[in-house]
Amino acid sequence: MVLTLEQLKEAARKLTPDEREILLLELTEEHSPEEQQRIDQAWVEEAERRIRAVETGESQLIDGDQVMAEARAILREPLSS
């Protein structure tokens, strides 16, 4: 039996959050070798760009503990309406 896109979306909405995550990962991880090579190259270029930005002072590294503390503080703030 072949399902329509709407039927697939309806079935996916009935999955648990963990099942939806697994489905998403399985669907998005299937790349042809050529696609994977382009993805890998894009990540190499992004990593090199980020390294250059830090080395030139364009970007600054922030301690992970500081980032987490600031994120927790933001999440504790009430939403403004």
C-alpha positions in Angstrom: 0.0 0.0 0.0 1.4 3.4 -1.0 0.6 6.3 1.3 0.0 9.8 0.2 2.0 12.7 1.7 -1.0 13.7 3.8 -1.4 10.2 5.2 2.3 10.1 6.0 2.2 13.4 7.8 -0.9 12.3 9.8 0.8 9.0 10.7 4.0 10.9 11.7 2.0 13.2 14.0 0.9 10.1 16.0 4.5 9.0 16.7 6.1 9.7 20.0 8.7 12.5 20.1 11.5 9.9 20.2 10.0 8.0 17.2 9.7 11.3 15.2 13.3 12.1 15.9 14.4 8.7 14.7 12.3 9.0 11.6 13.7 12.5 10.9 17.3 11.3 11.3 16.8 8.3 9.1 15.1 10.4 6.3 17.8 13.1 6.4 20.8 10.9 6.7 20.2 9.2 3.4 22.5 11.0 0.9 24.1 9.8 -2.3 27.9 9.7 -2.1 28.0 12.9 -4.2 25.6 14.7 -1.8 27.6 13.6 1.2 30.8 14.8 -0.4 29.2 18.2 -0.9 27.9 18.3 2.7 31.3 17.3 4.0 33.1 20.0 1.9 30.6 22.6 3.1 31.4 21.7 6.7 35.1 21.9 6.1 34.7 25.3 4.6 32.5 26.5 7.5 35.1 25.2 10.0 37.8 27.0 8.2 35.7 30.2 8.0 35.1 30.0 11.8 38.8 29.4 12.5 39.8 32.4 10.4 37.2 34.6 12.2 38.7 33.7 15.6 42.3 34.2 14.4 41.5 37.6 12.9 39.6 38.8 15.9 36.3 39.0 13.9 34.8 36.5 16.4 35.7 35.8 20.0 35.4 32.5 21.8 33.2 32.4 24.9 33.7 30.0 27.7 31.0 27.2 27.6 30.2 27.6 31.3 29.5 31.3 30.7 27.3 30.6 27.7 25.3 28.0 29.7 24.9 30.4 32.6 23.6 33.2 30.3 21.2 30.8 28.6 19.8 29.6 31.9 19.3 33.2 33.0 17.5 34.0 29.8 15.2 31.0 30.2 14.3 32.0 33.7 13.1 35.4 32.5 9.4 35.8 32.0 8.2 36.3 28.4 7.3 39.9 27.6 4.0 40.4 25.9 
